[in-house]
Amino acid sequence: MQFKDKVIKTREILFISQKTLADKVGVSFATVNRWEQGRTEPNVVTKAKFDLFCQENGIKF
């Protein structure tokens, strides 16, 4: 599964907006938008924050 698909699926499961996810992970709304479009991917530290957020919310990929 590509990272963009993980971001989309996470938001769908939790019923949250891109802005809410951005706030939880510590990035901007525009960054989450670019992730979902597949234009960029996070660095190692941000990806770890995203993975921890998913783990804390019971989402496994």
DSSP file (Angstrom, degrees, kcal/mol; ACC not computed):
  #  RESIDUE AA STRUCTURE BP1 BP2  ACC     N-H-->O    O-->H-N    N-H-->O    O-->H-N    TCO  KAPPA ALPHA  PHI   PSI    X-CA   Y-CA   Z-CA
    1    1 A M              0   0    0      0, 0.0     2,-0.1     0, 0.0    60,-0.0   0.000 360.0 360.0 360.0 131.0    0.0    0.0    0.0
    2    2 A Q     >  -     0   0    0      1,-0.1     4,-1.6     4,-0.0     3,-0.4  -0.347 360.0-112.9 -73.4 157.1    1.4    3.4   -1.0
    3    3 A F  H  > S+     0   0    0      1,-0.2     4,-2.1     2,-0.2     5,-0.2   0.894 116.1  57.2 -59.4 -40.9    1.7    6.1    1.7
    4    4 A K  H  > S+     0   0    0      1,-0.2     4,-2.2     2,-0.2    -1,-0.2   0.873 105.7  51.2 -59.6 -36.0   -1.0    8.3    0.0
    5    5 A D  H  > S+     0   0    0     -3,-0.4     4,-2.6     2,-0.2    -1,-0.2   0.858 107.3  53.3 -68.6 -35.1   -3.4    5.4    0.4
    6    6 A K  H  X S+     0   0    0     -4,-1.6     4,-2.4     2,-0.2    -2,-0.2   0.901 109.5  48.7 -64.9 -40.8   -2.6    5.0    4.1
    7    7 A V  H  X S+     0   0    0     -4,-2.1     4,-2.2     2,-0.2    -2,-0.2   0.941 113.7  45.7 -65.0 -47.8   -3.3    8.7    4.7
    8    8 A I  H  X S+     0   0    0     -4,-2.2     4,-2.2     1,-0.2    -2,-0.2   0.935 114.5  47.9 -60.9 -47.3   -6.6    8.5    2.8
    9    9 A K  H  X S+     0   0    0     -4,-2.6     4,-2.7     1,-0.2    -1,-0.2   0.891 109.5  53.4 -63.1 -40.7   -7.6    5.3    4.6
   10   10 A T  H  X S+     0   0    0     -4,-2.4     4,-2.2     1,-0.2    -1,-0.2   0.928 110.5  46.5 -60.4 -45.9   -6.7    6.7    8.0
   11   11 A R  H  X>S+     0   0    0     -4,-2.2     5,-1.6     1,-0.2     4,-1.1   0.888 112.7  50.3 -65.2 -37.9   -8.8    9.8    7.5
   12   12 A E  H  <5S+     0   0    0     -4,-2.2     3,-0.2     2,-0.2    -2,-0.2   0.918 111.2  48.0 -65.6 -43.2  -11.7    7.7    6.3
   13   13 A I  H  <5S+     0   0    0     -4,-2.7    -2,-0.2     1,-0.2    -1,-0.2   0.906 120.4  36.7 -63.7 -42.5  -11.5    5.3    9.3
   14   14 A L  H  <5S-     0   0    0     -4,-2.2    -1,-0.2    -5,-0.2    -2,-0.2   0.517 101.7-130.5 -90.6  -5.7  -11.4    8.2   11.8
   15   15 A F  T  <5 +     0   0    0     -4,-1.1     2,-0.3    -3,-0.2    -3,-0.2   0.934  58.3 142.0  54.7  49.8  -13.8   10.5   10.0
   16   16 A I      < -     0   0    0     -5,-1.6    -1,-0.2    -6,-0.1    -2,-0.1  -0.845  49.1-115.8-120.9 158.8  -11.3   13.4   10.2
   17   17 A S     >  -     0   0    0     -2,-0.3     4,-2.3     1,-0.1     5,-0.2  -0.329  30.8-107.3 -83.4 168.3  -10.4   16.2    7.9
   18   18 A Q  H  > S+     0   0    0      1,-0.2     4,-2.6     2,-0.2     5,-0.2   0.891 122.1  54.0 -61.1 -38.8   -7.0   16.8    6.3
   19   19 A K  H  > S+     0   0    0      2,-0.2     4,-2.4     1,-0.2    -1,-0.2   0.909 107.7  49.0 -62.7 -43.6   -6.6   19.8    8.7
   20   20 A T  H  > S+     0   0    0      2,-0.2     4,-2.2     1,-0.2    -1,-0.2   0.926 112.6  47.2 -63.9 -44.8   -7.3   17.7   11.7
   21   21 A L  H  X S+     0   0    0     -4,-2.3     4,-2.2     1,-0.2     5,-0.2   0.919 110.9  52.8 -61.7 -42.7   -4.8   15.0   10.6
   22   22 A A  H  X>S+     0   0    0     -4,-2.6     5,-2.4     1,-0.2     4,-1.9   0.921 109.5  48.4 -58.2 -45.3   -2.3   17.7    9.9
   23   23 A D  H  <5S+     0   0    0     -4,-2.4    -1,-0.2     1,-0.2    -2,-0.2   0.893 111.7  49.7 -62.6 -40.4   -2.7   19.1   13.4
   24   24 A K  H  <5S+     0   0    0     -4,-2.2    -1,-0.2     1,-0.2    -2,-0.2   0.845 117.7  38.8 -68.3 -34.2   -2.4   15.7   15.0
   25   25 A V  H  <5S-     0   0    0     -4,-2.2    -1,-0.2    -5,-0.2    -2,-0.2   0.644 113.3-114.2 -93.1 -16.4    0.8   14.8   13.1
   26   26 A G  T  <5S+     0   0    0     -4,-1.9     2,-0.2     1,-0.3    -3,-0.2   0.820  76.2 108.1  88.8  32.9    2.4   18.3   13.3
   27   27 A V  S   <S-     0   0    0     -5,-2.4    -1,-0.3    -6,-0.2     2,-0.1  -0.760  70.5 -87.7-129.0 177.6    2.3   19.3    9.7
   28   28 A S     >  -     0   0    0     -2,-0.2     4,-1.7     1,-0.1     3,-0.2  -0.455  31.7-115.0 -85.9 160.8    0.4   21.8    7.6
   29   29 A F  H  > S+     0   0    0      1,-0.2     4,-2.3     2,-0.2     5,-0.2   0.905 118.0  56.6 -55.5 -43.3   -2.9   21.1    5.8
   30   30 A A  H  > S+     0   0    0      1,-0.2     4,-2.3     2,-0.2    -1,-0.2   0.851 103.1  54.5 -61.1 -35.2   -1.1   21.6    2.5
   31   31 A T  H  > S+     0   0    0      2,-0.2     4,-2.2    -3,-0.2    -1,-0.2   0.935 108.8  46.5 -64.8 -46.5    1.3   18.9    3.4
   32   32 A V  H  X S+     0   0    0     -4,-1.7     4,-2.4     1,-0.2    -2,-0.2   0.899 111.1  53.9 -62.1 -39.6   -1.4   16.3    4.0
   33   33 A N  H  X S+     0   0    0     -4,-2.3     4,-1.6     1,-0.2    -1,-0.2   0.915 108.8  48.0 -60.6 -43.7   -3.1   17.4    0.8
   34   34 A R  H  X>S+     0   0    0     -4,-2.3     5,-2.1     2,-0.2     6,-1.0   0.865 109.5  53.9 -66.2 -35.9    0.2   16.8   -1.1
   35   35 A W  H ><5S+     0   0    0     -4,-2.2     3,-1.2     1,-0.2    -2,-0.2   0.945 108.8  48.5 -61.1 -47.4    0.6   13.4    0.6
   36   36 A E  H 3<5S+     0   0    0     -4,-2.4    -1,-0.2     1,-0.3    -2,-0.2   0.810 110.4  51.0 -66.0 -29.8   -2.9   12.3   -0.5
   37   37 A Q  H 3<5S-     0   0    0     -4,-1.6    -1,-0.3    -5,-0.2    -2,-0.2   0.569 112.5-121.6 -81.4  -8.6   -2.3   13.5   -4.1
   38   38 A G  T <<5S+     0   0    0     -3,-1.2    -3,-0.2    -4,-0.6    -2,-0.1   0.655  78.9 122.2  78.0  15.4    1.0   11.4   -4.1
   39   39 A R  S   <S+     0   0    0     -5,-2.1     2,-0.3    -6,-0.2    -4,-0.2   0.813  77.7   8.4 -80.4 -31.1    3.0   14.5   -4.8
   40   40 A T        -     0   0    0     -6,-1.0    -2,-0.2    -9,-0.2    -1,-0.1  -0.926  60.8-148.4-141.8 167.1    5.3   14.2   -1.8
   41   41 A E        -     0   0    0     -2,-0.3     6,-0.0    -3,-0.1    -6,-0.0  -0.957  32.5-101.0-132.7 154.2    6.0   11.8    1.1
   42   42 A P        -     0   0    0      0, 0.0   -39,-0.0     0, 0.0     2,-0.0  -0.254  35.0-107.2 -73.6 161.2    7.1   12.6    4.6
   43   43 A N     >  -     0   0    0      1,-0.1     4,-2.6     4,-0.0     5,-0.2  -0.223  44.9 -90.4 -74.8 177.5   10.6   12.5    6.0
   44   44 A V  H  > S+     0   0    0      1,-0.2     4,-1.9     2,-0.2     5,-0.1   0.882 125.5  49.0 -61.2 -41.9   11.5    9.7    8.4
   45   45 A V  H  > S+     0   0    0      2,-0.2     4,-1.8     1,-0.2    -1,-0.2   0.929 114.3  44.4 -66.4 -45.6   10.6   11.6   11.5
   46   46 A T  H  > S+     0   0    0      1,-0.2     4,-2.4     2,-0.2    -2,-0.2   0.875 111.0  54.2 -68.3 -37.2    7.2   12.7   10.2
   47   47 A K  H  X S+     0   0    0     -4,-2.6     4,-2.6     1,-0.2    -1,-0.2   0.890 107.1  51.8 -63.3 -37.7    6.5    9.3    8.9
   48   48 A A  H  X S+     0   0    0     -4,-1.9     4,-2.3    -5,-0.2    -2,-0.2   0.888 108.8  50.6 -64.7 -39.0    7.2    7.9   12.4
   49   49 A K  H  X S+     0   0    0     -4,-1.8     4,-2.4     2,-0.2    -2,-0.2   0.911 111.2  48.5 -63.7 -42.2    4.8   10.4   13.9
   50   50 A F  H  X S+     0   0    0     -4,-2.4     4,-2.5     2,-0.2    -2,-0.2   0.932 111.4  49.4 -63.0 -45.7    2.1    9.4   11.4
   51   51 A D  H  X S+     0   0    0     -4,-2.6     4,-2.5     1,-0.2    -2,-0.2   0.894 111.3  49.4 -61.2 -40.5    2.7    5.7   12.2
   52   52 A L  H  X S+     0   0    0     -4,-2.3     4,-2.8     2,-0.2    -1,-0.2   0.905 109.2  52.3 -65.2 -41.8    2.5    6.4   16.0
   53   53 A F  H  X S+     0   0    0     -4,-2.4     4,-1.2     2,-0.2    -2,-0.2   0.924 111.3  47.2 -59.0 -45.0   -0.8    8.3   15.4
   54   54 A C  H ><>S+     0   0    0     -4,-2.5     5,-3.0     1,-0.2     3,-0.5   0.932 112.2  49.6 -62.3 -45.8   -2.2    5.3   13.5
   55   55 A Q  H ><5S+     0   0    0     -4,-2.5     3,-1.5     1,-0.2    -2,-0.2   0.906 108.2  53.1 -61.0 -43.0   -1.0    2.9   16.2
   56   56 A E  H 3<5S+     0   0    0     -4,-2.8    -1,-0.2     1,-0.3    -2,-0.2   0.765 111.9  47.0 -64.2 -24.7   -2.6    5.0   19.0
   57   57 A N  T <<5S-     0   0    0     -4,-1.2    -1,-0.3    -3,-0.5    -2,-0.2   0.231 119.6-107.6-103.2  12.5   -5.9    5.0   17.1
   58   58 A G  T < 5S+     0   0    0     -3,-1.5     2,-0.5     1,-0.2    -3,-0.2   0.731  71.1 141.4  73.9  23.7   -5.8    1.2   16.4
   59   59 A I      < -     0   0    0     -5,-3.0     2,-0.4    -6,-0.2    -1,-0.2  -0.873  27.5-173.8-103.0 125.8   -5.1    1.5   12.7
   60   60 A K              0   0    0     -2,-0.5    -9,-0.0     1,-0.1    -5,-0.0  -0.955 360.0 360.0-121.8 137.4   -2.7   -1.1   11.3
   61   61 A F              0   0    0     -2,-0.4    -1,-0.1   -60,-0.0   -55,-0.0   0.336 360.0 360.0-120.7 360.0   -1.2   -1.3    7.8
